[in-house]
Amino acid sequence: MTHMSDTPARWSRATIYPDMWADPDDDPRDNEGASPDGELATLQEFLTNYRMTLRMKCQGLDAEQLARRSVPPSTMSLLGLVRHLAEVERDWRNWISDGDPLPKLYGERDADFDGAVAEQAEVDTAYLDLEREQAATDAALAEHPDLGERLGKDGIAVRELMVHRIDEYARHCGHADLLRERIDGRVGQ
């Protein structure tokens, strides 16, 4: 009979806190010092840190590992999450625009996950797409620093969109924790 252990064998670079992703001094996210001044700066910092967290969860993996699915029937993978977040960044610009919607990057429903295949060219494209879409959405929102301003056909407040963006990344960073742990035992922080 196999016995469960209270201390699972897990891989970590961390030396001070072996259950953490990185030692505090090596963590690229800004978690020390004074918090930013103002609501907009605070929201932007949270978004930046979650974006960094997602990238950290994907670091050091090859195309096969990034495209590895969780468990059937789910099509979720780390590469699928990168593609999904590129797609939603693009869609958020549709929320704040009065014009015609931008076309989907990857096709119809769930194509962002379904098309996440273990090819390095797909991985490279997904990261380029994510960077481009993040920058474009950031630039579009930078034109509207008033968090109470309502935009687009539905009149969404900038504040609501910023909070939704943070929520989306935070939720998917939780998924990324589980996906990464399944791949190589590395756990999140």
C-alpha positions as a printed Julia matrix, in Angstrom:
189×3 Matrix{Float64}:
   0.0    0.0     0.0
   1.31   3.43   -0.93
   1.25   6.04    1.8
   0.65   9.69    1.16
   3.23  12.09    2.47
   2.57  15.41    4.13
   5.63  16.8     2.34
   5.36  16.11   -1.39
   8.53  15.97   -3.46
   8.54  19.17   -5.46
  11.1   21.0    -7.51
  11.92  24.58   -6.73
  14.76  27.02   -7.38
  14.01  28.65   -4.08
  16.49  28.11   -1.29
  15.05  30.18    1.55
  11.47  28.97    1.16
  11.59  25.66   -0.74
   7.84  25.67   -1.37
   8.0   29.02   -3.19
   8.57  29.68   -6.88
  11.49  32.02   -6.29
  13.28  33.48   -3.31
  11.91  36.93   -2.42
  15.11  38.68   -3.57
  14.88  36.93   -6.97
  11.18  37.56   -7.55
  10.79  39.99  -10.47
   7.39  41.15   -9.29
   7.34  44.37   -7.28
   6.13  43.19   -3.87
   8.39  45.26   -1.63
   8.43  48.92   -0.72
   5.68  51.46   -0.81
   2.55  50.73   -2.75
   1.79  52.94   -5.73
  -0.02  56.22   -5.26
  -3.56  56.29   -6.53
  -6.15  53.83   -7.69
  -5.09  53.67  -11.35
  -1.43  53.01  -10.47
  -2.5   50.31   -8.01
  -4.66  48.56  -10.6
  -1.87  48.75  -13.17
   0.65  47.27  -10.73
  -1.64  44.34   -9.92
  -2.16  43.7   -13.63
   1.57  43.87  -14.32
   2.35  41.43  -11.52
  -0.23  38.9   -12.72
   1.09  39.16  -16.26
   4.59  38.47  -14.94
   3.29  35.57  -12.87
   1.81  33.92  -15.95
   5.13  34.22  -17.78
   6.98  32.8   -14.76
   4.69  29.76  -14.8
   5.62  29.1   -18.43
   9.39  29.67  -18.1
  11.75  26.84  -18.86
   9.21  24.62  -20.62
   9.42  23.3   -24.16
   6.61  23.37  -26.72
   5.32  19.92  -25.74
   5.13  20.84  -22.06
   3.44  24.17  -22.77
   0.84  22.47  -24.99
   0.23  19.57  -22.57
  -3.47  19.39  -21.64
  -4.66  19.18  -18.07
  -7.12  16.29  -17.82
  -9.84  15.16  -20.23
 -12.23  16.53  -21.26
 -10.48  19.87  -20.63
  -8.4   21.34  -23.44
  -6.63  23.72  -21.05
  -2.85  24.05  -21.33
  -0.31  26.73  -20.49
   0.03  27.54  -24.19
  -3.76  27.69  -24.46
  -3.8   30.19  -21.58
  -1.26  32.41  -23.34
  -3.35  32.27  -26.53
  -6.58  32.84  -24.59
  -5.22  35.91  -22.84
  -4.04  37.34  -26.16
  -7.57  36.8   -27.46
  -9.25  38.46  -24.48
  -6.84  41.42  -24.56
  -8.0   41.99  -28.13
 -11.64  41.57  -27.15
 -11.33  44.12  -24.34
 -10.52  46.7   -26.99
 -13.82  45.79  -28.62
 -15.54  46.62  -25.33
 -14.22  50.18  -25.34
 -14.59  50.86  -29.05
 -17.56  52.32  -30.85
 -16.39  50.81  -34.15
 -16.65  47.38  -35.7
 -15.19  44.59  -33.56
 -11.68  43.36  -34.23
 -11.59  39.85  -35.71
 -10.73  36.88  -33.51
  -7.06  35.92  -33.48
  -7.52  32.17  -33.43
 -11.0   31.57  -34.76
 -14.28  30.7   -33.16
 -15.08  29.57  -29.62
 -12.31  27.65  -27.82
  -9.94  27.81  -30.82
  -7.42  29.51  -28.52
  -7.23  26.3   -26.48
  -8.01  23.76  -29.21
  -5.29  25.11  -31.51
  -2.55  25.09  -28.86
  -0.28  22.49  -30.44
   3.22  21.42  -29.45
   5.15  23.32  -32.12
   7.75  25.95  -31.32
   6.39  28.23  -34.06
   2.97  28.15  -32.32
   4.61  29.02  -28.99
   6.58  31.89  -30.5
   3.49  33.24  -32.26
   1.4   33.02  -29.1
   3.92  35.06  -27.09
   4.18  37.67  -29.86
   0.39  37.85  -30.06
   0.11  38.29  -26.3
   2.72  41.06  -26.18
   1.16  42.89  -29.11
  -2.4   42.66  -27.76
  -1.38  43.67  -24.24
   0.46  46.72  -25.59
  -2.46  47.7   -27.82
  -5.0   47.41  -24.99
  -2.71  49.29  -22.61
  -2.29  52.06  -25.2
  -6.04  52.28  -25.83
  -6.77  52.56  -22.11
  -3.95  55.07  -21.53
  -6.08  57.54  -23.48
  -8.7   57.25  -20.7
  -7.06  57.83  -17.29
 -10.4   58.68  -15.62
 -11.49  55.39  -14.05
 -15.09  56.54  -13.98
 -15.23  57.3   -17.7
 -17.65  55.08  -19.6
 -16.56  53.73  -22.97
 -17.88  51.76  -25.9
 -21.36  50.84  -26.99
 -22.23  49.39  -23.58
 -20.72  52.23  -21.55
 -18.31  50.11  -19.5
 -16.39  52.1   -16.9
 -12.61  52.07  -17.24
 -12.42  50.95  -13.59
 -14.66  47.94  -14.28
 -12.54  46.92  -17.26
  -9.31  47.23  -15.25
 -10.72  45.1   -12.44
 -11.99  42.56  -14.96
  -8.52  42.35  -16.53
  -6.94  41.69  -13.12
  -9.6   39.09  -12.35
  -9.0   37.31  -15.67
  -5.24  37.1   -15.19
  -5.54  36.11  -11.51
  -7.96  33.29  -12.29
  -5.75  31.99  -15.08
  -2.61  32.24  -12.94
  -4.37  29.82  -10.59
  -4.95  27.49  -13.5
  -1.31  27.92  -14.52
  -0.21  26.9   -11.0
  -2.03  23.61  -11.33
  -0.93  23.0   -14.91
   2.72  23.66  -14.06
   2.59  21.44  -10.98
   1.25  18.62  -13.13
   4.07  19.07  -15.65
   7.1   19.12  -13.34
   5.94  19.43   -9.74
   6.84  23.1    -9.47
   4.35  24.96   -7.29
   3.16  28.54   -7.31
   3.59  31.48   -5.02
